[in-house]
């Protein structure tokens, strides 16, 4: 099924190239050229994924991302010429799901778009009604719902994938490289910074409140979910 993708990019030559290739892959594409237009388009079109530049007129991409996260959990992929660690961390703290630095190959962008869309759709679901509980944390695999002490917690598709992966590991340690492979769908040749995992885990812990402490960091290795 075709997905609707919103491209927010003020460089028209770049947005045309990205639009052309995404449409060639079967997606429907909407384009906005500034931050305010992006928010209006997102609210009107309700896209399945947003490709968002950081340096935008009227309202920058960080603020657009922050506003979108207050309204929905749509996957957001940043496009940016910025390369500093500070920018990357700030983007993830605002709720971005992935980050591509210009210049990039169209093939790499397409691969990341498809990976995000797969994660958002949930992939293969477990048997209907399957529910996992650890302490006050409750995760419904079928409905993609998370609750803490009975109260719903809004998580992104990628954050849900983290939780599902940790629960299915049943206390085993998962390395950062393994998490990147399973959650992002990337192999090591794609040069994704493993600190990306740390940033997403930190955001998920905050959302889970006291239950977030169950996601334990294993020094020089990765993460595991503690049952006790």
N, C-alpha and C positions, 0 to 999 in steps of 0.2 A: 504494500500500500504506500502511495506517495505521501511524503511528509511535507508540511509547510515550514519553510525556513525564512526567518527574517534576517537580512544582512544590514548591518548599520555601519556604514563606511562613507566618509566624505570624499575619498579619492575615487572618482567615477571610473577611471580606467581599471582599477583593481576590482571594484564592485561588479563591473560588467564581466570581467574574466571569471570571478567566483560564481556569479549568477549563471553564466553560460554553462559552466561545468556541472554545477549542481542540478540544473534543469536537464542536462544531458544524462545525468544519473537517475532522472525520473522524479525529482522533487519539484514542488511548487515554491517559487521564490518571491518574496516581497523585499523591497529595498527602501531604506531610509537614509538620509544624508546628514542628520544632526540628532542630538540627544532628545530634544523635545518631540521631533517627528517619530523617533524610535519608540518612545513611550506610547504615543497615540496609536502607532501601527500595531504595537504589541497588544494593546487593549482591544483594538478593533479586530485584528486578524487571528489572535490567539494561536501563535505559531507553536510548532512542536520543538523548535530549537532556535536560538538566537546566536548569530555570529556578530560580535560586538567589538568595534574599534575603541581604543581608550581615548585617543586624541580626537575629540569631536567638537564642532561648533555648538554654541548655546548651552549644552550640558554635556560634561565629559562622560566617558564610558563607565567610570567607577560609580558615578552618581546614578546613571541609568541602571546599572546592575543592582545597586542598593535599592532603588525604587521598585524594580521588577521583583526582587526577592521579598518585598513586603506584600506582594500581590499574588505571586505564583511560584511554583517550583520548576518552571521551564528550564531545560538545560541551557547554559550560557557558555559560549566559547569565545574567549578574548582573542582579538587580532591586534597586535601592537608592534611598534618599532622599538619600544622600550625593552631593555635587557637587564635592568638592575633587579637584584633580589628583592629590594623593598617593593617595587612595583608588582612583582609576582605575588608576594605574600599579601599585599593589600588587596589585590584582585581576588584571591581565594577567600580572604576574610569577608569580603563583600558578598560572596556567594557564587563566584564563578566556578564552573565545573572543569574547564580546561583552558589552556593558554598556548597560543601559537605566536612565535616571534617572526616578524618580517625580516628579510624575505623568506618565503616558504614555498614549498612545491605544492602544486595543486593536488597531486596524489596524496601527499601527507595530510593536507586539510581534509580531503574527501574521506580518508581513513578515520580521522578523528571524528568527523561528523557522523559517520556510520556507527562508530563505537558508542558515541553518546546517545544516538537514537535507539540502538539496541538496548542499552542500559535503561533508558527511559521507559522503553516498552516492557522491560522486565525480563526478557529472555524466556527460557523455558521455566514454567511455574511448577512447583511441587504439587503433590496431590491436593485436591480441593479440601479446604478446611484446615490445612496444616498450620499449626500454631506453635511457636517456640516461646517459652517463658524462662527467664533467669531473674530471680529476685522480683523486683517490681517492674522489670522490663518485659514487654510483651511484643512480639513481632509476628504479624500475620503475613506469611509468604504469598498466599493467594491474592489477598486484597492490597498488598503493599502498604500495610498500615503499621505504625509504631505507636505504642502507648507506654507511658510510665505512670504507675500507680493508677491505671485506668483512664488517664487523661491523654488524648491524642497529641502526638509530637509531629510537627511538619518537617519532613526531611526531603532532600532531593533524591532523584533516582540513584545517583552515585553513592550518596550516604546510605541509602537502603541497601545497595549492593555490598557496601562495606560490612554492615551489620549481618546480612545474610551469610556472607563469606566467613565471618568470625564465628557465628553460631554453628555453621556446618563444620568448621574445623574442630569443634568440640574440645576446646582447651589447648589445641596444638598451636605452636608459634608459626605465624606466617611472616615470611621476610617481606621487606618493602618491594623487592623486585618481583616476588610472586604476586603480591597484591596488585602491582602495576599491570602484570600480565593478565590476571583474572578479572580485575575491575575495569581497567582501561582497554584491555585487549591489545596491548602493545608489547613487542619484544624489545630486548635491550638495544637492538640496533637503531631504534628510533630516538635514543638519547633523551628520554624523559627523566627529569631530575627526581630522584627518590624522595626529596623533601616535599614534593607535591603530596605524597601520601600523608606526611606529618601534618601538613596544613589542613587537609580534609578531616583527618582524625581529630584534630584540635577543635574544629568547628562542630563535629558530631558530638564530641564529649560535652561541649557547652549546651547543646540542645537537649541532651539527655539528663542534665542536672546531676544529681547525686549518683544516678546509675551510670553516668559516663565514666566514673572511676573504674568500672568493670573492664574497660578497654585498657589493658595494661601494656606499657612499653617494655619490651625486652631489650636491654642495652646491647648495642652492636648487632642486633638481629632483626626485630620487627615488632609485631603485636600479637596479643592473644586476648581472648575474652575469659575473664575469671568468673567462675560460677559461684564462688563463696565470697 
